[in-house]
Amino acid sequence: MKIKFFLWLMVTSLALQAQSVTQRQQNFNLDNKLALQGYDPVSYFLQKKPLRGKKELAAQFEGITYYFANPSNKEAFVKNPQNYEPQYGGWCAYAMGSNGEKVEIDPETYKILDGKLYVFYNAYFNNTLKSWNKDEVRLKKQADKNWQKIIKSWKPTPPFG
């Protein structure tokens, strides 16, 4: 009986994890499962500027693929991916805070705030980072709430509540 229960628990856990990865991929700003349009997420922090990553230096975290500019950035990411992933699934932070929408970004328009990476839309004379900076505290608080609503809809609940 214990073996059957353990096997059931393992199968259920794997199914929930696969569902979570698929839903994560569906809610992140990706181009063919690639985050940040191929920019290296670690470069924003270590090199203090966004650098294009290389396909041969790819790594995945929970179904999301990232490219890296050099092996040391890839190594840093693999050790602690949560430190480097963009906030709000890589969608425009301003739009997430303003109205909860998933809006494309310009990966070269960004801000590091409290050790987290925020990316913004910047095209057609509309740099949303400037608008974000004017009301950052309120927009960040609202963006956090809006993103929680999005991820709450796809986080699996444990089989035993």
N, C-alpha and C positions, 0 to 999 in steps of 0.2 A: 504493500500500500504506500509506503514512504517513497519507493522508487517511482511509482506512477505519479504521485503528487509532485515530486522533484522534476520529473520529465515535463509534466504539464506546466509547472512554473517556469521552466527554462523556455519552452516553446512560446508561452504567453509573453514572457519578457522579450524574447527576440522579435516577436511580431509587433509588440508595442514600440520597440526601438526602431524597427524598419519603418513603421508608420510615422514616427517622429522625424526621422531623417527625410522622408519624402515630403512631409508637411513643411519642414524647415526649408528644403529646397524650393518649394512652391512659394514661400513667403519672403525669401531673400531676394535681393536685387542681383540677379545673375544673368550672365550671357553664356549659354551652354554650360551651366553649372560652375562658371568661373566668376568669382567675386571681384569687386573693385576694378572691373574692366581690365584685369591683368596687372594692376599695380600691386606692388609689394606692401602689405599692411605694416610690416615691421619698419620699413624705411621711413614712414611718417614719424616714428619715434626715435630711431637710432641715427638716421642720416638727416633728420629734421626737414625732409622734403620727400614728396612721393616719387618713387622710382618705378619704372616698368619692370615687372618680373619676367622671368624666362620660363618657358614651358618645361624645360628639362629640370627646373628647380621647383617643381610643384609639390604641394602637400595638401591633404584633405583633413578637414575637421568636421565631423558629424555631417558628412555628405556635401560639404561646401569646399570647392577647390580654390586654392590661393597659389599665385606664382610669387617667386622671390628673386630679388636682384643678385643675391649672393648666398653661398652655403651657410654663412653664419646667421643671416637673417632667417633662413629656413629653420635652422637649428633652434633659434630663440623662439620661433613660433611653435614648433613641435613640442617644446618643453612646456609652454604655457599659452595656448591659443586664445584663451579668454582675454588675455591682456592686450591682444592686438586686433581682434575682430572689430569691424566698424559697428557702431551702435545702430539700432533700428534696422538691422538686416542690410545695412549698406544703402538704405533709402535716404533721401534728403531729410536732414534733421529738422530744418525749418518747416517743411510741409507736414512732417509728422506732428510737430507741435502746433502748427497753425490750424490744421483741419483733419489730421489723422490719415492723410493720403500718402500712398507710396508713389513718390516722384523720383524720376531719374536724377543722376548726379553728374557732376564734373569731378572726377577723382582728384583733380589738382586744386579743388576748392574745399578746404578742410579746416578743422580746428581740433586741437588736443585740449580737452577740458577735464580736469581731475583725473588725468591718466587714461582717458578714453578718447577714441577716434570718432569724430563726427564729420560727415561729408555732406556737401550741399550742391544744389542745382545752381548752375551759372551759365546762362546762355541768353542771347537776344536782349542784352542790356539788363538782365535780371540776375544779379548776384545775391542769392538768398542768404549768404553768410552775413552780408551787411545788415539785412533785416533781422536776422537772428541776434546779432550783437546789440541791437537797439533794445531788445526785450528778452534777453537770454534766460533770465531766471524763470519767468513765466512760461516761455516756450519750451524750455527743457522739462519743466515739471509736467506740462501738458503732453509733450512728446513721450515721456516715460509712461504716462497713463495710457495713451493711445497705443503704444507698442505692447504694453501688458495685455490690453484687450485682444490684440492680434495674436500674440503667442499663447494666451490662455485658451484660445479656440483650437490650438493644435497640440498642446502638451497632453500626452496620454495620462490618464489617471491610473494609479496602481490597481492591480486586480483585486486587492483586498481593502480598498477605500482608505 
